[in-house]
């Protein structure tokens, strides 16, 4: 096998491991991940995984990065096709809920679960998760601010407040869905933000209708 062939094979193995580790982390918790657990799930040798990650912490950080890439690919990039402004903010919320509804991850939301798990546990993992959350909130706030600047949300609307409400609805929906029912929770999370955006919009007709 050529050097390029070995690199491609190694990258495929790495991706397969991270895919499985991400699924496991949403069920067993990020702290519950271990090289042994992932190796057993994939039916590969633990020693083979050491070529990619030399410690449990290194694997955990790689899973956080992998979860971010997945979220960007399946939620953010598709939503960014919507027009700039309030429609793009709505599209991100809608795409996020659709991602949860599709049950791509068995535990619902990797980042919500991991943040709850590590909130009171200082260290490298918590710092990385905190940075991811800060980036996400900055992104949502930026979308809301852009909608205000374009005149699609009324002057004086609070972008940071809108971002907080959007995030709260997403987390609440994915956490409540297994207990209270998917149709109810995701439907309410959509309607709640849509009602709020309709109330703030200078032209509500550019948004989906309230039903």
C-alpha positions in Angstrom: 0.0 0.0 0.0 1.3 3.5 -0.9 1.8 6.2 1.7 -1.3 8.0 0.4 -3.3 4.8 0.7 -2.3 4.3 4.3 -3.2 7.9 5.1 -6.6 7.5 3.5 -7.2 4.2 5.4 -6.0 5.8 8.7 -8.4 8.8 8.2 -11.3 6.5 7.5 -10.5 4.6 10.6 -10.3 7.8 12.6 -13.6 9.0 11.3 -15.3 5.7 12.0 -14.1 5.7 15.5 -15.2 9.2 16.1 -18.6 8.5 14.7 -19.1 5.6 17.1 -17.6 7.5 20.0 -20.0 10.4 19.4 -23.0 8.1 19.5 -21.7 6.4 22.7 -21.0 9.8 24.4 -24.6 10.9 24.0 -25.8 7.7 25.9 -23.0 6.9 28.4 -21.7 10.5 28.8 -18.5 12.0 27.6 -16.7 11.0 30.8 -17.9 7.4 30.3 -15.9 7.2 27.0 -12.8 5.2 27.1 -10.5 3.7 24.4 -11.4 0.3 25.6 -15.1 1.0 25.3 -14.8 2.4 21.8 -12.5 -0.4 20.7 -15.0 -3.0 21.9 -17.9 -1.3 20.1 -15.9 -1.3 16.9 -14.4 -4.7 17.4 -10.9 -3.4 16.9 -7.8 -3.6 19.2 -7.3 -0.9 21.8 -3.7 -0.7 20.8 -4.8 0.3 17.3 -6.6 3.4 18.7 -3.4 4.5 20.4 -2.1 5.5 16.9 -4.7 8.2 16.9 -5.2 9.2 20.6 -2.7 8.6 23.4 -5.2 9.2 26.2 -8.9 9.3 27.1 -8.7 13.1 27.3 -7.3 13.3 23.8 -10.2 11.1 22.5 -12.8 13.2 24.4 -11.4 16.4 22.9 -11.5 14.8 19.4 -15.1 13.9 20.0 -16.0 17.5 20.9 -14.4 18.6 17.6 -16.2 15.9 15.7 -19.6 16.9 17.2 -18.9 20.5 16.2 -18.2 19.5 12.6 -21.3 17.3 12.5 -23.5 20.2 13.8 -22.0 22.6 11.3 -22.5 20.3 8.4 -26.1 19.2 9.3 -27.5 22.3 10.9 -25.6 25.5 10.3 -24.5 25.2 6.7 -28.0 24.2 5.4 -29.6 27.0 7.4 -27.1 29.6 6.0 -28.8 29.1 2.6 -31.7 31.1 3.9 -31.6 34.9 3.2 -29.7 37.0 5.7 -31.7 38.4 8.6 -34.6 37.1 10.5 -35.3 34.3 8.1 -31.7 32.9 8.6 -32.1 33.1 12.4 -35.4 31.1 12.1 -33.8 28.6 9.7 -31.0 27.8 12.2 -33.6 27.1 14.9 -35.8 25.0 12.6 -32.8 23.1 11.3 -31.5 22.4 14.8 -34.9 21.0 15.9 -35.1 18.9 12.7 -31.6 17.5 13.6 -32.9 16.4 17.0 -36.2 15.1 15.5 -34.2 12.9 13.1 -32.5 11.2 16.1 -29.1 11.4 14.5 -27.7 11.0 18.0 -29.4 8.5 20.3 -28.9 10.8 23.3 -30.5 13.8 21.7 -27.9 16.6 21.8 -24.2 16.0 22.5 -23.4 19.5 23.6 -26.4 19.9 25.9 -25.6 16.6 27.6 -21.9 17.3 27.9 -22.4 20.8 29.2 -24.7 19.5 32.0 -22.2 16.7 32.7 -19.2 19.0 33.0 -20.7 22.3 34.4 -19.2 21.7 37.9 -16.1 19.9 36.8 -13.2 22.3 36.1 -10.6 21.2 33.6 -9.6 21.0 29.9 -12.9 19.3 28.8 -15.1 21.9 30.5 -13.0 24.7 29.1 -13.4 23.4 25.6 -17.2 22.9 26.0 -17.5 26.4 27.4 -15.6 27.8 24.4 -18.0 25.9 22.1 -21.0 27.3 23.9 -19.6 30.8 23.8 -19.0 30.5 20.0 -22.6 29.2 19.5 -24.1 32.0 21.5 -22.0 34.6 19.6 -23.2 33.1 16.3 -26.9 33.3 17.3 -26.4 36.8 18.7 -24.8 37.8 15.4 -27.7 36.5 13.4 -30.2 38.4 15.6 -28.1 41.6 15.4 -27.9 41.3 11.6 -31.7 41.1 11.5 -31.9 44.3 13.5 -29.4 46.0 11.3 -31.3 45.0 8.2 -34.4 46.5 9.6 -36.2 43.1 9.7 -36.4 43.2 13.5 -37.6 46.4 15.1 -35.0 48.8 16.5 -34.3 48.3 20.1 -34.7 44.5 20.0 -32.0 42.8 22.1 -29.9 40.4 20.0 -28.3 38.7 23.0 -31.8 38.2 24.6 -33.1 36.7 21.4 -30.1 34.4 21.2 -30.7 33.3 24.8 -34.3 32.6 24.1 -33.5 30.6 21.0 -30.9 28.5 22.8 -33.3 28.0 25.8 -36.0 26.7 23.5 -33.7 24.3 21.7 -32.2 22.8 24.9 -35.6 22.5 26.6 -37.1 20.8 23.6 -34.4 18.1 23.2 -34.3 17.5 27.0 -38.1 17.2 27.3 -38.8 15.2 24.2 -38.1 11.7 25.6 -40.4 12.4 28.5 -43.2 14.7 27.3 -43.3 13.6 23.7 -41.5 14.7 20.5 -44.4 16.2 18.7 -45.4 18.3 21.6 -42.0 19.6 22.6 -40.6 20.3 19.2 -43.8 21.8 18.0 -43.9 24.1 21.0 -40.3 25.1 20.6 -40.9 26.1 17.0 -44.1 28.0 17.7 -42.7 29.8 20.7 -39.8 31.3 18.7 -41.9 32.0 15.7 -44.4 33.9 17.8 -41.6 35.9 19.3 -40.1 36.7 16.0 -43.4 37.7 14.5 -43.9 40.1 17.4 -40.5 41.7 16.8 -40.5 41.6 13.0 -41.2 44.8 11.0 -42.7 42.6 8.2 -43.9 39.3 9.7 -45.0 38.0 6.3 -41.4 37.1 5.4 -41.5 34.5 8.2 -43.5 31.2 8.1 -47.2 31.7 9.1 -48.3 30.9 12.6 -50.6 27.9 12.6 
